[in-house]
Amino acid sequence: MNIPQLQIQTTPSKLDLQTTNAVQEIEQPRAVLSQQQPAAILEISTTRPQLSLDTTELRAELDLKSPLRRSAENAQYGQSQVMEGIARRASEGQQLAAIENGGNAIVNITKQYDAPEQQQIGIRFVGNRLKLQMSIQPGTLTVNTTPQKVVNDVQVNKPIHTFTPGKVTGEMEQYGSIHIDWKI
């Protein structure tokens, strides 16, 4: 007995694929940074201190007197010496006028001029510092500073991006087929 048979023959398809890879390039240029720090503004103002010294009395004590003061003192000294001389001569005249009353008026008058006065020897400090008159006017110092702000100039550069897409190409090398046959 013959049984019919079904025969199927297939040929597979063959596909040839060719690919080109995608290329992507990214470059990031550096940012351009410019910074500046301007110098601060500095203003300084001063007034000088003033020292006043009045040495008139101190110099007078050291016998360093002005011509006007010295001539005034000399005139006063001369006047007092004249008055003392007049008084001394008047006293001597009265003693001599009373010579008849007894006593040795001439001897007494001579003794007054015979022995000079003894001077004391000693150390004397001159220049009393308390006679120095001082006045001080203090000075001033004013400092003003004005800081300046920092100047930042930043230029951000965009990234450089290039992209080449990939490609896929396909080509059939062999087409598939089915062959069906009946055998009896």
CYANA upper distance limits for C-alpha pairs under 8 A (distance plus 0.5 A):
  2 ASN  CA    184 ILE  CA      7.03
  3 ILE  CA    184 ILE  CA      6.85
  4 PRO  CA    182 TRP  CA      7.30
  4 PRO  CA    183 LYS  CA      5.96
  4 PRO  CA    184 ILE  CA      4.72
  5 GLN  CA    182 TRP  CA      6.16
  5 GLN  CA    183 LYS  CA      5.51
  5 GLN  CA    184 ILE  CA      6.79
  6 LEU  CA    180 ILE  CA      7.67
  6 LEU  CA    181 ASP  CA      6.41
  6 LEU  CA    182 TRP  CA      5.21
  6 LEU  CA    183 LYS  CA      6.82
  7 GLN  CA    180 ILE  CA      6.15
  7 GLN  CA    181 ASP  CA      5.47
  7 GLN  CA    182 TRP  CA      6.53
  7 GLN  CA    183 LYS  CA      7.87
  8 ILE  CA    178 ILE  CA      7.36
  8 ILE  CA    179 HIS  CA      6.12
  8 ILE  CA    180 ILE  CA      4.88
  8 ILE  CA    181 ASP  CA      6.76
  9 GLN  CA    178 ILE  CA      6.13
  9 GLN  CA    179 HIS  CA      5.42
  9 GLN  CA    180 ILE  CA      6.79
 10 THR  CA    176 GLY  CA      7.66
 10 THR  CA    177 SER  CA      6.00
 10 THR  CA    178 ILE  CA      4.86
 10 THR  CA    179 HIS  CA      6.66
 11 THR  CA    175 TYR  CA      8.26
 11 THR  CA    176 GLY  CA      5.47
 11 THR  CA    177 SER  CA      5.46
 11 THR  CA    178 ILE  CA      6.92
 12 PRO  CA    174 GLN  CA      8.18
 12 PRO  CA    175 TYR  CA      7.57
 12 PRO  CA    176 GLY  CA      5.04
 12 PRO  CA    177 SER  CA      7.30
 13 SER  CA    172 MET  CA      8.14
 13 SER  CA    173 GLU  CA      8.16
 13 SER  CA    174 GLN  CA      5.73
 13 SER  CA    175 TYR  CA      5.06
 13 SER  CA    176 GLY  CA      4.43
 13 SER  CA    177 SER  CA      8.12
 14 LYS  CA    172 MET  CA      6.54
 14 LYS  CA    173 GLU  CA      5.83
 14 LYS  CA    174 GLN  CA      5.27
 14 LYS  CA    175 TYR  CA      6.94
 14 LYS  CA    176 GLY  CA      7.91
 15 LEU  CA    170 GLY  CA      7.19
 15 LEU  CA    171 GLU  CA      6.32
 15 LEU  CA    172 MET  CA      5.04
 15 LEU  CA    173 GLU  CA      6.14
 15 LEU  CA    174 GLN  CA      7.45
 16 ASP  CA    170 GLY  CA      6.09
 16 ASP  CA    171 GLU  CA      5.61
 16 ASP  CA    172 MET  CA      6.50
 16 ASP  CA    173 GLU  CA      6.81
 17 LEU  CA    168 VAL  CA      7.25
 17 LEU  CA    169 THR  CA      6.20
 17 LEU  CA    170 GLY  CA      4.85
 17 LEU  CA    171 GLU  CA      6.93
 18 GLN  CA    167 LYS  CA      8.49
 18 GLN  CA    168 VAL  CA      6.16
 18 GLN  CA    169 THR  CA      5.67
 18 GLN  CA    170 GLY  CA      6.69
 19 THR  CA    166 GLY  CA      7.68
 19 THR  CA    167 LYS  CA      6.00
 19 THR  CA    168 VAL  CA      4.86
 19 THR  CA    169 THR  CA      6.90
 20 THR  CA    166 GLY  CA      5.60
 20 THR  CA    167 LYS  CA      5.41
 20 THR  CA    168 VAL  CA      6.86
 21 ASN  CA    165 PRO  CA      7.97
 21 ASN  CA    166 GLY  CA      5.11
 21 ASN  CA    167 LYS  CA      7.31
 22 ALA  CA    163 PHE  CA      7.94
 22 ALA  CA    164 THR  CA      6.10
 22 ALA  CA    165 PRO  CA      5.02
 22 ALA  CA    166 GLY  CA      4.24
 22 ALA  CA    167 LYS  CA      7.94
 23 VAL  CA    163 PHE  CA      6.20
 23 VAL  CA    164 THR  CA      5.44
 23 VAL  CA    165 PRO  CA      6.95
 23 VAL  CA    166 GLY  CA      7.66
 24 GLN  CA    161 HIS  CA      7.95
 24 GLN  CA    162 THR  CA      6.33
 24 GLN  CA    163 PHE  CA      4.87
 24 GLN  CA    164 THR  CA      6.76
 25 GLU  CA    160 ILE  CA      8.42
 25 GLU  CA    161 HIS  CA      6.27
 25 GLU  CA    162 THR  CA      5.67
 25 GLU  CA    163 PHE  CA      6.83
 26 ILE  CA    159 PRO  CA      7.24
 26 ILE  CA    160 ILE  CA      6.16
 26 ILE  CA    161 HIS  CA      5.03
 26 ILE  CA    162 THR  CA      7.00
 27 GLU  CA    159 PRO  CA      6.16
 27 GLU  CA    160 ILE  CA      5.50
 27 GLU  CA    161 HIS  CA      6.96
 28 GLN  CA    157 ASN  CA      8.01
 28 GLN  CA    158 LYS  CA      7.43
 28 GLN  CA    159 PRO  CA      4.93
 28 GLN  CA    160 ILE  CA      6.69
 29 PRO  CA    157 ASN  CA      6.54
 29 PRO  CA    158 LYS  CA      7.80
 29 PRO  CA    159 PRO  CA      6.97
 29 PRO  CA    160 ILE  CA      8.19
 30 ARG  CA    156 VAL  CA      8.13
 30 ARG  CA    157 ASN  CA      7.27
 31 ALA  CA    154 VAL  CA      7.45
 31 ALA  CA    155 GLN  CA      6.20
 31 ALA  CA    156 VAL  CA      5.18
 31 ALA  CA    157 ASN  CA      6.10
 32 VAL  CA    154 VAL  CA      6.31
 32 VAL  CA    155 GLN  CA      5.54
 32 VAL  CA    156 VAL  CA      7.07
 32 VAL  CA    157 ASN  CA      8.23
 33 LEU  CA    152 ASN  CA      7.84
 33 LEU  CA    153 ASP  CA      6.41
 33 LEU  CA    154 VAL  CA      5.12
 33 LEU  CA    155 GLN  CA      6.95
 34 SER  CA    151 VAL  CA      8.42
 34 SER  CA    152 ASN  CA      6.47
 34 SER  CA    153 ASP  CA      5.48
 34 SER  CA    154 VAL  CA      6.80
 35 GLN  CA    150 VAL  CA      7.61
 35 GLN  CA    151 VAL  CA      6.08
 35 GLN  CA    152 ASN  CA      5.18
 35 GLN  CA    153 ASP  CA      6.76
 36 GLN  CA    150 VAL  CA      6.41
 36 GLN  CA    151 VAL  CA      5.55
 36 GLN  CA    152 ASN  CA      7.21
 37 GLN  CA    148 GLN  CA      7.79
 37 GLN  CA    149 LYS  CA      7.44
 37 GLN  CA    150 VAL  CA      5.32
 37 GLN  CA    151 VAL  CA      6.86
 38 PRO  CA    148 GLN  CA      6.35
 38 PRO  CA    149 LYS  CA      7.73
 38 PRO  CA    150 VAL  CA      7.42
 39 ALA  CA    147 PRO  CA      7.90
 39 ALA  CA    148 GLN  CA      7.05
 40 ALA  CA    145 THR  CA      7.17
 40 ALA  CA    146 THR  CA      6.12
 40 ALA  CA    147 PRO  CA      4.93
 40 ALA  CA    148 GLN  CA      5.86
 41 ILE  CA    145 THR  CA      6.10
 41 ILE  CA    146 THR  CA      5.50
 41 ILE  CA    147 PRO  CA      6.90
 41 ILE  CA    148 GLN  CA      8.05
 42 LEU  CA    143 VAL  CA      7.76
 42 LEU  CA    144 ASN  CA      6.41
 42 LEU  CA    145 THR  CA      5.09
 42 LEU  CA    146 THR  CA      7.05
 43 GLU  CA    143 VAL  CA      6.29
 43 GLU  CA    144 ASN  CA      5.57
 43 GLU  CA    145 THR  CA      6.80
 44 ILE  CA    141 LEU  CA      7.75
 44 ILE  CA    142 THR  CA      6.18
 44 ILE  CA    143 VAL  CA      5.08
 44 ILE  CA    144 ASN  CA      6.93
 45 SER  CA    141 LEU  CA      6.46
 45 SER  CA    142 THR  CA      5.72
 45 SER  CA    143 VAL  CA      7.13
 46 THR  CA    139 GLY  CA      7.61
 46 THR  CA    140 THR  CA      5.93
 46 THR  CA    141 LEU  CA      5.02
 46 THR  CA    142 THR  CA      6.75
 47 THR  CA    139 GLY  CA      5.53
 47 THR  CA    140 THR  CA      5.67
 47 THR  CA    141 LEU  CA      7.25
 48 ARG  CA    138 PRO  CA      7.99
 48 ARG  CA    139 GLY  CA      5.21
 48 ARG  CA    140 THR  CA      7.47
 49 PRO  CA    136 ILE  CA      7.86
 49 PRO  CA    137 GLN  CA      6.07
 49 PRO  CA    138 PRO  CA      5.02
 49 PRO  CA    139 GLY  CA      4.31
 49 PRO  CA    140 THR  CA      7.98
 50 GLN  CA    136 ILE  CA      6.29
 50 GLN  CA    137 GLN  CA      5.50
 50 GLN  CA    138 PRO  CA      6.99
 50 GLN  CA    139 GLY  CA      7.70
 51 LEU  CA    134 MET  CA      7.66
 51 LEU  CA    135 SER  CA      6.42
 51 LEU  CA    136 ILE  CA      5.09
 51 LEU  CA    137 GLN  CA      6.87
 52 SER  CA    134 MET  CA      6.07
 52 SER  CA    135 SER  CA      5.60
 52 SER  CA    136 ILE  CA      6.79
 53 LEU  CA    132 LEU  CA      7.49
 53 LEU  CA    133 GLN  CA      6.24
 53 LEU  CA    134 MET  CA      5.18
 53 LEU  CA    135 SER  CA      7.20
 54 ASP  CA    132 LEU  CA      6.61
 54 ASP  CA    133 GLN  CA      5.46
 54 ASP  CA    134 MET  CA      6.88
 55 THR  CA     59 ARG  CA      6.35
 55 THR  CA    131 LYS  CA      8.06
 55 THR  CA    132 LEU  CA      5.89
 55 THR  CA    133 GLN  CA      7.17
 56 THR  CA     60 ALA  CA      6.65
 56 THR  CA     65 LYS  CA      8.17
 56 THR  CA    132 LEU  CA      8.38
 57 GLU  CA     61 GLU  CA      6.73
 57 GLU  CA    131 LYS  CA      6.42
 57 GLU  CA    132 LEU  CA      7.53
 58 LEU  CA     62 LEU  CA      6.99
 58 LEU  CA    127 GLY  CA      6.16
 58 LEU  CA    128 ASN  CA      7.14
 58 LEU  CA    129 ARG  CA      7.77
 58 LEU  CA    131 LYS  CA      6.05
 58 LEU  CA    132 LEU  CA      6.43
 59 ARG  CA     63 ASP  CA      6.72
 59 ARG  CA     64 LEU  CA      5.41
 59 ARG  CA     65 LYS  CA      6.74
 59 ARG  CA    127 GLY  CA      8.08
 60 ALA  CA     64 LEU  CA      5.73
 60 ALA  CA     65 LYS  CA      5.38
 61 GLU  CA    126 VAL  CA      7.37
 61 GLU  CA    127 GLY  CA      6.61
 61 GLU  CA    128 ASN  CA      8.36
 62 LEU  CA    126 VAL  CA      6.79
 62 LEU  CA    127 GLY  CA      6.62
 65 LYS  CA     69 ARG  CA      6.79
 65 LYS  CA     70 ARG  CA      6.43
 66 SER  CA     70 ARG  CA      6.56
 67 PRO  CA     71 SER  CA      6.53
 68 LEU  CA     72 ALA  CA      6.70
 69 ARG  CA     73 GLU  CA      6.63
 70 ARG  CA     74 ASN  CA      6.50
 71 SER  CA     75 ALA  CA      6.52
 72 ALA  CA     76 GLN  CA      6.75
 73 GLU  CA     77 TYR  CA      6.49
 74 ASN  CA     78 GLY  CA      6.40
 75 ALA  CA     79 GLN  CA      6.63
 76 GLN  CA     80 SER  CA      6.71
 77 TYR  CA     81 GLN  CA      6.61
 78 GLY  CA     82 VAL  CA      6.59
 79 GLN  CA     83 MET  CA      6.74
 80 SER  CA     84 GLU  CA      6.62
 81 GLN  CA     85 GLY  CA      6.50
 82 VAL  CA     86 ILE  CA      6.63
 83 MET  CA     87 ALA  CA      6.61
 84 GLU  CA     88 ARG  CA      6.49
 85 GLY  CA     89 ARG  CA      6.53
 86 ILE  CA     90 ALA  CA      6.52
 87 ALA  CA     91 SER  CA      6.63
 88 ARG  CA     92 GLU  CA      6.62
 89 ARG  CA     93 GLY  CA      6.42
 90 ALA  CA     94 GLN  CA      6.69
 91 SER  CA     95 GLN  CA      6.76
 92 GLU  CA     96 LEU  CA      6.63
 92 GLU  CA    109 ILE  CA      7.47
 93 GLY  CA     97 ALA  CA      6.44
 94 GLN  CA     98 ALA  CA      6.71
 95 GLN  CA     99 ILE  CA      6.95
 95 GLN  CA    105 ALA  CA      6.29
 96 LEU  CA    105 ALA  CA      6.51
 96 LEU  CA    106 ILE  CA      7.74
 98 ALA  CA    102 GLY  CA      8.04
 99 ILE  CA    103 GLY  CA      7.19
 99 ILE  CA    104 ASN  CA      7.84
 99 ILE  CA    105 ALA  CA      6.73
104 ASN  CA    108 ASN  CA      6.72
105 ALA  CA    109 ILE  CA      6.62
106 ILE  CA    110 THR  CA      6.63
107 VAL  CA    111 LYS  CA      6.68
108 ASN  CA    112 GLN  CA      7.06
109 ILE  CA    113 TYR  CA      7.60
110 THR  CA    114 ASP  CA      6.63
111 LYS  CA    115 ALA  CA      7.35
127 GLY  CA    131 LYS  CA      8.41
128 ASN  CA    132 LEU  CA      8.15
